[in-house]
Amino acid sequence: MRHGLQICCGGPGVTAGLLVELGVAAERAGWDGVFFEDYLVYHRGQDPPTFDPWLLLATIAARTSRVRLGTTVTGLPRRRPAKLARELLTLDHLCAGRATVAVGVGDPGDPGWAAFGEATDLRTRAAMLDEGLDVLLGLLAGERMRHHGEHYRADGVALRPAAVQAHRVPVWVGGSTQAKAVLRRAARADGIVPYKLTDTAGWADFTPDEVHALAAALPASRADGAPFDVAIGGRRRRDDERAERAYLHQVAQAGATWWLEFVAAGEPDEMRAAVARGPLR
């Protein structure tokens, strides 16, 4: 199981320079991946500083050579799939084949949707996600896309150059497993970033048995033959590191391929320390 950091993309006192610093430091500290949240307006604080994850990742790509780089999770209904695909392909070339993206319907608590006139009805967003996922997967795989849907259109276009990675830039699908559509969508892609509760204000860890059942319900491998990714976590490390390490071992045995540890907005030195301590292996 690989260990990644899920880092806030904003919050009180957060700067773009600090976020880039954390991403670069993650490689030195032994982490396997750096994944930013993706908000137009961060969800905590009044008019909080918020930074574009793709520009942060492009900067980190130039200063690292090993860590996987991506987002968890990008609200695809807010994006044009073709534009997102172009950004991902560019990042994949900048980082020599280390890019990944996780997509979903978007955080219900994200204030940027209503503020900028984006779709707020979850059924509409779900339909946009289903359709947009088809377009995104095809473009990232180098296909010549012909798609005429309710929300998106592609008239025989292919994006070049193709991804550095075999087959395509990996696409994960994020969302609550209480919504069964998340598993259906993930099975079309390359991985899943699940959380347990639909209510994003709450949190509950998956048990090892639940991770095993989740992995069993999804493909064993993705289109390029690599193992299908099951990226568990998304919370801060617990104080009892012995118990935490035991839990991580159990979920790895149950089928998790990634553990994501959250770095929340806070005092810069506290954020630096959360990265520098490295993963619990």
N, C-alpha and C positions, 0 to 999 in steps of 0.2 A: 504494500500500500504506500502510495506517495503522499507527501504532506505539503499542503499549500496554505498560503495566507489569503484570506478574504479581507481586503482593506477598504475602509470607508473612502468615498470620493469627495467628502466634504465634512463640514461641521464647524462649530465655533473654534477659531484659532488655527484651523488647518490651512496650510499653504500648499501650492503646487510643488514648490521646491522640496518640502518635507515629504510629500507622497512619493516623489521620484527617489529621494534619498532612501526611503523605506524599501522601495522595490529593488534598488541596487543592493542594499544591505542584505536583503533576503537571500540572494544567491550566496553571498559570503558566509551567511549563517547556516547554510545547508538545507534551506527550504527547496522544494521541487517546483513550486508554482507561485505566481503572484496574480491574483484576480481582484479587480476593483468592482465595487458596486457601480451602478450606472443610473444617475439621477440628473435631471436638469436643474432641479431645486432640491437641495438635500432636505431630508424629512425631519430634521431636528433643529430647533432654534428659529429665531426670527431673522429672515433674510440671510441664511447662513452662507459662508463661502462654499462654493461647489465647483468641481473641476471635471473637465471632460476626460473620461477614462482612456479613450483611444489616443489622445495626445500624450497623456502620461505614459501609456504603454510604449508608444513609439520612442519616447525619450529613453525609457528604461531599456528598450531593445538595443539601443546603441551602446549601452554601458554594461551589458550582461552577455553571457554566451550559453547558459545552460537552462535557466528556469523557464518553465512554460508561462505564457503571458495571455491573459484574457479577462473576461468580465463574468461576474455572477451577481445579478442576472440582468441582461438587457431586455427592456420591454419592447419586443419586436413590433407591436401595433403602432408604436410611436415613430418607427423608423421606416424609410423606404428600403425594402429588402435589397434592391440593387445597390444602393449607396452603402449600406452596411457591408454587403459582400465586397465591394471595391475597397473599403477601409480594411477589412480583414485580410484580403489578398495582399494589400500593400504592407500591412503589419507582418504577414507571414514571410514576405521577402526581406523586410528590414531585420527580422529576428532569425532568419535562416531556418524557418520551419518550426517555430515554437508557439504559434498562435492557436487559441481556442476561444470559442464564444459560447456562453449559455444564454438562452432566450426564454422568455415567458410572456404572460399576459401583462405583466407590470404590477408593481406593488400597489395594492389598494390604498395604502397610506401615503403614496407619492403625491405631493401637492402640485407638481408640475403638469399633471394631465389636465385637470380642470382649468388651471391658470392660463394655459396656452390653447384652450379650445380643443384638446384632444378627446378622443372617445373615452367616456367614463363608464358606459354600460359594459359590464363584464361579458355578456353574451356577444356583443359586437366585437369586443377585443379578442375573444376566443376565436371567432370566425376569422378575424384578421390574422391571428397567430397561425391558425391552420393553413390558410392560404399563403401567407408570407413565408412559412417554413418550407413549403414546397419550392418556392422561388429561390429562397436562400440556399437550400441544399443543392439544387441544380446548378446554380451559378458557381458555388464554391467547388463543385465537382468538375467544373469546366464544360458543362453541357451547353449546347446551343438551345436556349430556353424559348419555348413557344407557350405562352400562358395568357389567357384572356379570362380573368376572373372578376368577381364583384369589386374587389379592392385594388388589384394589381394587374399589370400588363407587361408582357415581354414579347416582342415581335422578332423572334429568331435571332436573339443576341447572345453572344458568349463573351465572357470577360477574360481578357488576356493581360499579362501572362497568368497561367494557371498557378495554383498553389504550389509551394515548394514541397509540401507534405504529400505523400502518396494518397491518392483518391481525392481528398479535399481537406480544408481546414476543419478540424473536429467541431461539431455542433452538439452541445448539451442542451437539454430542456429542463428548466427549473419550475418548481411549483409544489403545492401541497399534494401529498398522496391521498388526502381525503377527496380530492377531485380526480376521479379515475381517468379523465382525459389526459392527465399528465403522463401516465404510463403509456397510453396509446401514442401520444406525440413523441415521447422519448424513443419508443421502439423504431420510429422512422429515422432517427438521428444516430448519434454516436455515444450518447451518455445521458445521465440524469443527475440533476442537482436537486434532490428532494428535501422538503421540510415536512414536518409531520402534521402541523396544524394549519387549517385555513385561516384562522385568526392570527394574523402576524404580530399581534400584541403579546401573544403567549409563546411559550417555547417548551418543547419536550424532545428529549433525545430519542432516536430510534433504538430499540433493544436489538441485541444481536440476532434474535429470532426474526424480528421484523426486517432487518437488513437481508437476512438469508432469503426470506420470502420475496422481498423486493427484487433481489438479484435473480431469483429463479423465474420471476414473471417477465423478465426482459431478455433480449438476445444475449447469447454468450459472447458473441463477437460482433464487431461492426463491419462495414462493407469492405474495409481494407484488410480484414483478417485480424486486426488488433483486438484485444479484449474490450468489451463494452464497458464504459466507465460508469461507476456508481460513486458519486462524490458526496460523501456524508459530512455533516458538521454545519459550520456557519455560526458558531458561537465562540465566546472567549474561553481560554483555558481555565479549568477549575484549579482551585488552590491546592487540592490534594493530588499532587502529580503522580503518586504511586497508583491511586485509584484510576486516574485519567489514563495512565499508560496501560493499565490492565484492560480498561474499556476499549481503547484503540486496538489493542491486540485482538480482542474478541470480535469487533466489527470487521477487522481485516480478515479474520478467519471465516467470517460469515459472508464475505463477498465484496466488501467495500474496496474500491481501487484508489480512492483519494479520501483524505481527511482534510477539511478546510477549517482553519482556526481564524476567528474574526479579530481584526485589529480595529477597535472603535476609536472615534475621535476623542482626543483627550490632551493632556499635557504632552508636548513633543517628546520629552525625555521618557515618559511612560510608554509612548508608542514605539520609540526606538528600542526600549528594553524588551518589549513584547516580540519584536522581530529578532533582536540579537541573541536571545536565549535559544533560538533554534527549535526544531521540532522534537517532539517526544517519540523516540523510536524504540 
